[in-house]
Amino acid sequence: MTLRLHRRSFIGGIAGAMALAAAPVAALRRPAYGPAEGIIKLNANENPYGPSPKALKAIAEAATHSAYYPGPTVRRLQEMVAEYNGLKPENVVLTSGSIEALFAVGAAYSRHGRIVAPALTFGPHLTVVERMGGEVIRVPLTADLDTDLAGMERAVDNTVSMVYVCNPNNPTGVEIDAAALRAFCTRVSATATVMVDEAYNELTDDPEASSMVDLVRNGKNVIITRTFSKLHGIAGLRVGYALAPAHLAEVISRHAMTQPNLVGAAAAIATIDDEPFLEFSKQKIREGRELVADVFRRHEIPYLESRANFVYGDIGRNADDFRASMQARNVHIRGIYAPYSTWSRVSMGRMEDLEVFARVFSEVYNA
Ligand SMILES: Cc1ncc(COP(=O)(O)O)c(C=O)c1O
């Protein structure tokens, strides 16, 4: 076989090699997967206890069939997710990470009206919707950093097509009172579709009671999104889904570009009901939450009671500067989420990583 190299790609190749030669040594040491050795990564709400052994086995098996599109495997996962949630397959839209489901809903609804959302919440899908010309009304949190359901309800009129609520909320970790949220969804869904992002639902004390999935079962104008990135520990495999009454699920499907890949779908199938792993994972996340909360308490730092895999605390100084000082010591946490410039979010890691976090946090905080 003759290899014919186009002149431009040849020149590009030389330039690339020269750039590589000039690259800092640290960049060359960057690993192909996951955080670099020695880096304590507590900034993206991942679950380092995953993937489970069963998921790893499924990943290896599925990978050998990667020549094929994932249709049948995704359909099997769709059936399992439906059964797991007491719904039918037509109520489930599987996507590449739940962010794709969130965006698909945002894209669909922003064409027909404005979107109401909390001012401090998970927001990449809202930002993209705005870039595409959609309008998002952001309602500030209450004084104690809870989602202001009353304020959001007041913002809903017939120019609003969709309301986004995240429960538990990111980055605060605060779980919304289930009865209050159910009443809110029931009333508001008469005017606009309510999307509840339940990415962290499985980490709450009582996921069934905390979830609004019963409203979907009852055919309300409500959409739920969930993910395999958190409790199930396969963020890198990008598997998420939306649950909705069939006619809304169809709208979501029409606006979603991607579905999970074969390997991700296989891993999700292997993990969805792997109770021993899920219980272990949840226990570790709880222990980690307690460790971080304890660090905050020891430094007299006010923090919010979290029901997710991160803790949000008021460190009383510029959170971006603090983040940079921590990062200089190889511990990565989050900086400012405007306008809360002195609050910082710490995600869960393995317990041994969190022990390092505890030590480094004290050093930087007391420096
Ligand atoms: C509240 C919330 N929703 C959705 C996502 C997106 O998760 P994924 O696309 O990995 O399912 C995240 C990720 O951190 C999140 O915090």
The ligand as an ORCA input file, in Angstrom:
! r2SCAN-3c Opt
* xyz 0 1
  C     -27.484     19.040     37.740
  C     -26.788     18.397     36.601
  N     -27.494     18.014     35.548
  C     -26.918     17.421     34.491
  C     -25.561     17.200     34.468
  C     -24.974     16.592     33.230
  O     -24.588     15.312     33.456
  P     -24.333     14.284     32.269
  O     -24.412     15.005     30.973
  O     -22.998     13.725     32.552
  O     -25.438     13.286     32.405
  C     -24.768     17.583     35.546
  C     -23.313     17.359     35.532
  O     -22.559     17.705     36.391
  C     -25.395     18.209     36.645
  O     -24.712     18.624     37.707
*
